Amino acid sequence: MVRDSYAPVPGRTPEETLRAFTSRATADPGVVGLVLSGSRVHAGMPTARSDYDLHVVVRDESVPVLAALDRFRSAHLDLVVITLAEFRTRGMPGRPDSFARYSYVHAEVLFDRLDGTVAEILDEKRTLGADEARDAAAGWLDAYVNQTYRSLKSYRDDRPDLGRLDAAESVPYALEVLFALHRRVRPYNKYLRWELERQPLGDPRWDADRLLSALGRILADGDPPTQRALFAGVEEAARRAGHDEVLDAWGTDLGLLRPR
């Protein structure tokens, strides 16, 4: 096989480009897996401008021509070239690339030379382990309470402009908590409605329209009653999951966060 031919040659369509590249990659013994992610694995999300996000898992770093294609991007194909060892840990807790975890939640294995090993590694990334979820929920919960408290203090002290900033920063923390409580990876914002509609969080307060409306209001103007209503639901869910210690550490300060 001539490795210099690896650079993806644009086909007439993204599908044609993907087929041509995967045909070359699967013929190379240095490639042990191909994993598809991005909008193409989210039904109903691809548009006419969508490319294919493909992870090329290589056995080790002895394939320099392939390594040079890492972060290759075109109108049809977006590549991540990663060693098997790196693939095992990418997106996992404590890693600087932990932001990448959601990209694997619905990813599809197109090729697995290792008789299921690539698929097993991928499956470990799809959901949070029990201990991981508990630790994540506790950490994000404390951050969410802190940010909401800062916001509502500013509103109380007639500093609404600063309250709005803190309110906006509380939103990502709230989402992290809600998904971690269900042992799920928080989706990228692009896929938030998609996730909520296809796999609801089990409480009418978190259905897609209702939750997104509340978050939109908080982001728009930090509306204190909306913040308090959201907190009430988060507190109830967190206590039900056994996170009383995190909440009770805030003592009487929680009074500012609860609905009046």
Secondary structure, 3 states (H helix, E strand, C coil): CCHHHHCCCCCCCHHHHHHHHHHHHHCCCCEEEEEEEHHHHCCCCCCCCCCEEEEEEECCCCCHHHHCCCCCECCCEEEEEEEHHHHHHCCCCCCCCHHHHHHHCCCEEEEECCCCHHHHHHHHHHECCHHHHHHHHHHHHHHHHHHHHHHHHHHHCCCHHHHHHHHHHHHHHHHHHHHHCCCECCCCHHHHHHHHHHCCCCCHHHCHHHHHHHHHHHHHHCCHHHHHHHHHHHHHHHHHCCCHHHHHCCHHHHHHCCCC
